[in-house]
Amino acid sequence: MSQLQNIMKELRDISNQIVLLVENESWDVFDEIVEMIRLFGENIHSNGIRTKEDVFKLQNIKKDNKKLFANIVYDNLQLLIKEYESLIAIQHKNQIVFPFVYLGNKMAVVKQHDENYYFLNEVDLEFERLKSTISNETEAIILIGYGSGTLHERLSKNYHVLTIDPFKLPSIVKSTSVLSFIESGKNNKSILQSQFQSFVGLKTEVIKHPLYKNTLELLELLKLVRSYLNECHIDLNTRKLYTEKWYVEYFYNTIFLKENTDRLVNIDYLKQKYNGTKALMIAGGPSLEEAIPYLQKAQNSYYIVAIGQTVKALTENGIRPDFVISTDAGEANAYFFKDIELDVPLVYSLQVNHQIPKQSKGVLIPYADSQITKELLAYSKTKFNTYPTVALAAVAFSYHLGFDSIGLIGQDLALRNGEYYSASVKQASSTDGQFHDMLYDIELNNGDIGKTTPVLFGFLSNYQFLIKTYPGLSRKLINYAEQGAVIEGVTYEPLETLKEEPIQKQNIEKVEEKEIYIPIEHVQDLLNSVIQRLQNLKQKLYRIMNQKAVTVNEFEKVLRGWDAMIETPSFRSHIMPLQLVNLLIIQNKIKLHNRYNQTSAMRLSILSQMFDAIQELENQIYTIKQTYVDNNYAKNKR
């Protein structure tokens, strides 16, 4: 029998004798029971009798009303027994939250380690205190800590709520709105970011459970949630700002490819072609500067895969990349290639600024990273994920080629003297390398603690997604940034360990394709197919919006037409990305209306957002179509 079970037996034996003790007026024995409850209650933070002050107050009650005194002692003894029952239920488990009920009150024990646990009792007063801190404008809450579930349940009556606990939870309480972070494992980021999409457009607060202790696990979870939420917002805002630009670039680049198929290399043929060799992926972090001398000596021993931002810095120092990879649609990205004779293979996503492939003199290796680019590059079976940074895309490409090891150069993901870019890359860059005022502490490869931004911290977690996606990748990766951030699962080695024995590098041999089919017209037709439906729905919205009020029936009728449109396969695959953010906002507002705020004002607001989204979508499709028309006109004119 364990120590906990021995205590339980003793407490139950005493409980069974309470009535007899009252009948015999054995009040001295009651004093001993009170002291026992205080000692055991103090250890586990039981409510009622756990301090000497509690005992003193109880003695005063005893003087005035012995029956009341006996009832209080009995109730606290039963509570103590219930708490020890919950501890016994999880005595062989750690890092777990165990809810239970005592006399109709929901409680929980939070157990971190064998000797580290505490109890929660989420009383009404605690909820009122928490509610008073929430802004009147708040529509959604991310609650860190489940406890007994009382706060989650009561908040869910007024807000869209996601509760995330740092520890394990019983399966009976877990749901789509109650998650255990520790049990999500390596999937935690993708799971959370998927959940965060339901918060887009809603005024959201991230709140710590007021009764949870500020442990390292809890504070780390708070930091991660805020970082992931921030990263999700950045990603969606980027999509909102640039998706139309990406579509335009898709067609510029595809038209250019169709005119230059003699330079095109199918990325399928490069898969695992470089087994037995090693690569260095060159990024533009601060450590690139100190790596340059080592790269000058080692460049003939490794295949150099350089991201676009580093091309100037490398070529000016006599280092010739074997591959250059670029993904950014911005005009600033083309600046990195200005005045450079780039005669090496260019690897790129179709969303890249079209001036870069046009300026390139080497072979072209485009790849698909979305449904629409997969259709435009119909000749290729390879599809990468869409990555938030070109460095991650470069690592994925290097893995595709089959290198035995992939060294990371200049991939600091941490600030040095408040800056992220190396001096030479910053000089060539149109930005100053600053990302965010908020900074996080981060462990560095040299053992020190450095600083990083939420954006860079997000890139660090993206490496975990990459490692999970590609089997064996973590064994291939080597980080050479001494003052860079530790990437979990990736070995660090100093620059001095770079090899200098030359290897015989292979040239890319172009494989003649029987037929390279690039179906630009087909994809254009898919875009055109939705225009009539958009116009019909916009007319209905216009008529209803002129009314002063919108009934539930009228609203639901419009929603049926809206749902029919967005559920169309071609709309979801080709059109939805153009308005993804606005569509998420609309869908989230509809759910909010249906659950909490069924007012005519809310309905009018949602319909107005629908109207604006459709009008913007029509303009976007026109702009994209015009790209194709203008290119054909310019071609015919030549």
RODREN-598612 format. One record per residue (C-alpha): residue in one letter; x, y, z. Coordinates in steps of 0.25 Angstrom, whole numbers, padded with zeros to 4 digits, always signed. Layout:
residues N
aXYZ...
This chain:
residues 638
m+0000+0000+0000s+0006+0014-0004q+0007+0025+0006l-0005+0032-0001q-0013+0020+0001n-0009+0019+0016i-0013+0034+0018m-0026+0031+0011k-0029+0019+0020e-0026+0027+0033l-0035+0039+0028r-0047+0030+0025d-0045+0023+0038i-0046+0036+0045s-0058+0040+0036n-0066+0028+0041q-0064+0032+0055i-0069+0047+0054v-0083+0044+0059l-0079+0036+0071l-0069+0047+0075v-0080+0057+0074e-0089+0049+0083n-0078+0046+0093e-0074+0061+0092s-0059+0057+0090w-0055+0071+0086d-0041+0069+0089v-0040+0058+0079f-0047+0068+0069d-0035+0078+0072e-0025+0066+0067i-0034+0064+0055v-0033+0079+0052e-0018+0079+0053m-0017+0066+0044i-0026+0073+0033r-0017+0086+0034l-0004+0078+0032f-0009+0070+0021g-0017+0081+0015e-0005+0090+0016n+0003+0081+0007i-0008+0080-0004h-0014+0094-0003s-0027+0089+0002n-0038+0099+0004g-0043+0103+0018i-0033+0098+0028r-0019+0100+0024t-0012+0111+0032k-0011+0114+0047e-0020+0126+0045d-0031+0116+0040v-0030+0108+0052f-0031+0120+0061k-0044+0124+0054l-0049+0110+0056q-0046+0110+0071n-0055+0123+0072i-0066+0116+0065k-0064+0104+0074k-0067+0113+0086d-0080+0119+0081n-0086+0107+0073k-0079+0093+0075k-0089+0087+0065l-0085+0097+0054f-0071+0094+0058a-0073+0079+0056n-0080+0081+0043i-0068+0090+0038v-0058+0079+0042y-0066+0068+0035d-0067+0076+0022n-0053+0079+0021l-0049+0065+0025q-0058+0060+0013l-0051+0070+0004l-0038+0065+0008i-0042+0051+0005k-0047+0055-0008e-0034+0062-0012y-0026+0050-0007e-0035+0041-0016s-0031+0049-0028l-0016+0049-0024i-0017+0034-0023a-0024+0033-0037i-0012+0040-0043q-0001+0035-0034h+0007+0029-0045k+0006+0040-0055n+0012+0054-0056q+0009+0067-0064i-0006+0064-0063v-0018+0072-0060f-0029+0064-0053p-0043+0070-0051f-0053+0065-0041v-0066+0069-0034y-0068+0071-0019l-0082+0074-0014g-0086+0079-0027n-0073+0088-0028k-0064+0086-0040m-0049+0085-0035a-0036+0080-0041v-0022+0075-0037v-0011+0080-0045k+0001+0071-0044q+0014+0074-0050h+0023+0064-0042d+0022+0054-0031e+0024+0065-0020n+0019+0077-0028y+0004+0078-0029y-0007+0088-0025f-0022+0088-0025l-0032+0098-0032n-0046+0102-0028e-0052+0111-0038v-0062+0118-0030d-0072+0129-0036l-0064+0140-0030e-0052+0136-0038f-0060+0136-0051e-0065+0150-0048r-0051+0155-0045l-0046+0149-0058k-0058+0155-0066s-0056+0169-0061t-0042+0169-0067i-0047+0165-0081s-0050+0177-0091n-0064+0180-0095e-0060+0178-0110t-0054+0164-0108e-0061+0154-0117a-0051+0142-0115i-0042+0137-0104i-0031+0127-0104l-0030+0122-0089i-0017+0116-0085g-0020+0105-0074y-0033+0097-0073g-0033+0094-0058s-0047+0088-0055g-0053+0094-0067t-0062+0103-0060l-0056+0116-0066h-0056+0110-0080e-0070+0106-0079r-0075+0120-0074l-0066+0128-0084s-0072+0119-0095k-0086+0125-0093n-0081+0139-0097y-0069+0137-0105h-0062+0128-0116v-0052+0120-0107l-0040+0111-0109t-0034+0106-0096i-0020+0100-0097d-0014+0093-0085p+0001+0091-0083f-0001+0077-0077k-0009+0064-0080l-0024+0064-0079p-0034+0053-0078s-0039+0049-0091i-0053+0052-0087v-0051+0067-0086k-0043+0068-0099s-0050+0074-0111t-0047+0083-0123s-0048+0094-0113v-0040+0088-0102l-0026+0084-0105s-0014+0078-0098f-0001+0084-0103i+0008+0073-0097e+0000+0062-0104s+0000+0069-0117g+0015+0066-0118k+0022+0070-0131n+0008+0074-0137n+0005+0085-0127k+0009+0096-0137s+0000+0091-0148i-0011+0088-0139l-0011+0101-0132q-0010+0109-0145s-0021+0102-0151q-0030+0105-0139f-0025+0120-0139q-0032+0121-0153s-0045+0122-0146f-0040+0134-0139v-0037+0142-0151g-0045+0155-0151l-0050+0154-0137k-0044+0163-0126t-0036+0152-0118e-0030+0152-0104v-0020+0142-0099i-0022+0140-0084k-0015+0131-0074h-0024+0123-0064p-0023+0132-0052l-0021+0120-0042y-0010+0113-0050k+0004+0116-0044n+0014+0123-0053t+0022+0110-0056l+0033+0109-0067e+0023+0101-0075l+0012+0111-0074l+0020+0123-0078e+0027+0115-0089l+0013+0112-0094l+0008+0126-0093k+0020+0130-0101l+0018+0120-0112v+0003+0122-0113r+0005+0137-0115s+0017+0135-0125y+0008+0125-0133l-0004+0134-0133n+0005+0146-0137e+0011+0137-0148c-0003+0133-0153h-0007+0147-0154i+0006+0151-0161d+0004+0139-0171l-0010+0143-0174n-0007+0158-0175t+0004+0154-0185r-0006+0146-0193k-0016+0158-0192l-0006+0168-0197y+0002+0159-0208t-0008+0148-0213e-0012+0156-0225k+0002+0159-0228w+0006+0144-0227y-0005+0141-0237v+0000+0152-0246e+0014+0146-0245y+0009+0132-0247f+0004+0136-0261y+0016+0145-0264n+0026+0134-0261t+0018+0123-0267i+0017+0131-0280f+0032+0133-0280l+0034+0118-0278k+0025+0115-0289e+0034+0123-0298n+0047+0117-0292t+0044+0103-0291d+0058+0100-0296r+0064+0105-0283l+0054+0098-0274v+0058+0086-0265n+0048+0077-0259i+0051+0077-0244d+0046+0062-0244y+0059+0058-0251l+0067+0064-0240k+0061+0055-0229q+0072+0048-0221k+0082+0051-0232y+0092+0056-0222n+0093+0044-0213g+0107+0043-0207t+0110+0058-0207k+0109+0069-0197a+0102+0083-0198l+0103+0096-0191m+0090+0105-0191i+0094+0120-0190a+0085+0129-0183g+0087+0144-0180g+0088+0144-0165p+0099+0152-0157s+0109+0140-0157l+0110+0140-0172e+0120+0150-0171e+0130+0142-0163a+0127+0130-0171i+0131+0136-0184p+0146+0133-0183y+0143+0118-0179l+0133+0117-0191q+0144+0123-0201k+0153+0111-0197a+0141+0100-0196q+0133+0104-0208n+0139+0093-0217s+0136+0082-0206y+0121+0085-0205y+0110+0088-0214i+0106+0103-0211v+0091+0105-0210a+0089+0120-0208i+0076+0128-0205g+0074+0140-0214q+0078+0151-0203t+0092+0145-0202v+0096+0145-0217k+0102+0159-0217a+0110+0156-0205l+0115+0142-0210t+0119+0147-0224e+0126+0159-0219n+0135+0150-0210g+0138+0140-0222i+0128+0129-0217r+0120+0123-0228p+0107+0117-0224d+0103+0103-0231f+0088+0107-0229v+0081+0120-0226i+0067+0119-0220s+0057+0130-0219t+0042+0131-0216d+0038+0146-0213a+0029+0153-0222g+0034+0167-0217e+0041+0177-0225a+0052+0177-0214n+0055+0163-0217a+0059+0166-0231y+0069+0176-0226f+0078+0165-0220f+0080+0161-0235k+0083+0174-0240d+0095+0176-0249i+0099+0161-0247e+0101+0151-0258l+0094+0139-0252d+0098+0127-0261v+0095+0117-0250p+0082+0108-0249l+0071+0117-0243v+0061+0109-0234y+0048+0117-0232s+0034+0117-0228l+0025+0122-0239q+0021+0134-0230v+0035+0140-0231n+0037+0153-0237h+0037+0151-0252q+0049+0160-0254i+0058+0149-0247p+0056+0138-0257k+0057+0148-0269q+0070+0153-0264s+0075+0139-0261k+0085+0133-0272g+0085+0119-0266v+0075+0107-0267l+0061+0109-0260i+0056+0100-0250p+0042+0104-0246y+0034+0097-0235a+0020+0096-0231d+0015+0099-0217s+0000+0101-0218q-0011+0095-0226i-0011+0106-0237t+0004+0105-0239k+0003+0090-0239e-0007+0091-0251l+0001+0101-0258l+0013+0092-0257a+0006+0080-0261y+0018+0073-0267s+0024+0072-0252k+0019+0062-0241t+0027+0069-0230k+0020+0079-0221f+0026+0086-0209n+0019+0092-0198t+0018+0107-0197y+0029+0112-0187p+0029+0125-0180t+0044+0127-0183v+0052+0124-0195a+0063+0117-0186l+0053+0107-0182a+0049+0105-0197a+0064+0103-0200v+0066+0093-0189a+0054+0085-0195f+0060+0086-0209s+0073+0081-0204y+0066+0069-0197h+0059+0066-0211l+0073+0066-0218g+0077+0055-0208f+0090+0061-0201d+0096+0053-0190s+0097+0066-0181i+0092+0080-0182g+0100+0090-0175l+0093+0103-0171i+0102+0116-0173g+0096+0129-0168q+0084+0123-0163d+0085+0130-0149l+0070+0132-0146a+0075+0141-0135l+0079+0156-0134r+0093+0161-0133n+0094+0175-0128g+0079+0177-0131e+0080+0173-0145y+0077+0160-0153y+0084+0162-0167s+0099+0161-0169a+0106+0174-0172s+0108+0171-0187v+0093+0166-0189k+0088+0177-0181q+0095+0187-0190a+0089+0180-0202s+0076+0179-0196s+0064+0189-0197t+0060+0186-0183d+0068+0189-0170g+0067+0175-0164q+0058+0180-0153f+0045+0172-0151h+0038+0174-0138d+0039+0182-0125m+0036+0170-0116l+0048+0161-0114y+0049+0147-0108d+0060+0140-0101i+0066+0128-0109e+0077+0118-0106l+0089+0120-0115n+0099+0109-0121n+0110+0115-0112g+0102+0113-0100d+0099+0127-0098i+0085+0133-0097g+0082+0142-0109k+0070+0150-0114t+0060+0147-0126t+0048+0153-0131p+0034+0147-0132v+0036+0145-0147l+0049+0138-0146f+0044+0130-0134g+0033+0125-0143f+0043+0121-0154l+0050+0113-0143s+0037+0105-0141n+0035+0104-0156y+0048+0095-0156q+0041+0085-0147f+0030+0084-0157l+0040+0082-0168i+0048+0072-0160k+0035+0064-0158t+0031+0065-0172y+0044+0060-0178p+0049+0046-0171g+0063+0047-0167l+0065+0062-0170s+0070+0065-0155r+0081+0055-0157k+0085+0062-0170l+0085+0076-0164i+0097+0083-0158n+0096+0097-0153y+0109+0105-0154a+0104+0118-0147e+0112+0119-0134q+0104+0131-0129g+0091+0126-0136a+0079+0120-0129v+0079+0106-0126i+0070+0098-0136e+0064+0086-0128g+0069+0073-0134v+0080+0080-0142t+0095+0077-0139y+0104+0090-0137e+0118+0089-0143p+0128+0101-0144l+0132+0107-0157e+0146+0101-0155t+0141+0087-0158l+0137+0090-0172k+0144+0081-0182e+0153+0086-0192e+0156+0074-0201p+0151+0077-0215i+0140+0068-0222q+0136+0066-0236k+0123+0074-0237q+0113+0069-0247n+0106+0078-0257i+0091+0078-0259e+0088+0070-0272k+0075+0075-0278v+0065+0063-0281e+0058+0065-0294e+0043+0064-0291k+0033+0058-0301e+0024+0069-0298i+0024+0080-0288y+0009+0084-0286i+0007+0097-0279p-0008+0099-0278i-0009+0114-0276e-0022+0116-0284h-0029+0105-0276v-0026+0111-0263q-0031+0125-0268d-0044+0118-0272l-0045+0113-0258l-0044+0127-0253n-0054+0132-0263s-0064+0121-0259v-0068+0128-0246i-0070+0142-0250q-0085+0141-0254r-0088+0134-0240l-0081+0146-0233q-0089+0156-0241n-0102+0149-0238l-0099+0148-0223k-0094+0163-0223q-0107+0168-0228k-0115+0160-0217l-0106+0166-0207y-0108+0180-0212r-0123+0179-0212i-0123+0174-0197m-0113+0184-0192n-0122+0195-0196q-0132+0191-0186k-0131+0196-0171a-0132+0183-0165v-0129+0168-0170t-0138+0157-0164v-0132+0143-0161n-0139+0137-0172e-0133+0147-0182f-0119+0145-0176e-0120+0130-0177k-0125+0130-0192v-0113+0139-0196l-0104+0129-0188r-0109+0117-0196g-0104+0124-0209w-0091+0128-0202d-0088+0114-0197a-0092+0108-0211m-0082+0117-0218i-0070+0115-0208e-0072+0100-0208t-0070+0099-0223p-0057+0091-0225s-0051+0101-0235f-0055+0112-0226r-0048+0106-0214s-0035+0102-0222h-0033+0114-0231i-0042+0126-0226m-0042+0125-0210p-0027+0128-0209l-0029+0142-0214q-0039+0145-0203l-0035+0135-0192v-0034+0145-0181n-0047+0152-0184l-0054+0139-0186l-0049+0134-0172i-0053+0147-0166i-0067+0145-0172q-0068+0131-0168n-0064+0134-0154k-0074+0145-0153i-0085+0136-0158k-0082+0126-0147l-0081+0137-0136h-0095+0143-0141n-0101+0129-0141r-0096+0126-0127y-0096+0139-0119n-0100+0151-0126q-0113+0149-0135t-0115+0164-0138s-0120+0171-0151a-0108+0180-0149m-0098+0168-0149r-0105+0162-0161l-0104+0175-0169s-0089+0176-0165i-0086+0162-0170l-0094+0164-0183s-0086+0177-0185q-0073+0169-0184m-0078+0159-0194f-0081+0170-0204d-0067+0177-0202a-0060+0163-0203i-0068+0160-0216q-0065+0173-0222e-0050+0172-0219l-0050+0158-0224e-0056+0163-0238n-0045+0173-0239q-0034+0163-0235i-0039+0153-0246y-0039+0165-0256t-0025+0169-0253i-0020+0154-0254k-0027+0152-0267q-0021+0166-0272t-0007+0161-0269y-0009+0150-0280v-0016+0159-0290d-0005+0169-0288n+0006+0159-0290n+0000+0153-0303y-0002+0167-0308a+0012+0171-0306k+0017+0157-0312n+0008+0160-0325k+0013+0174-0326r+0028+0169-0326
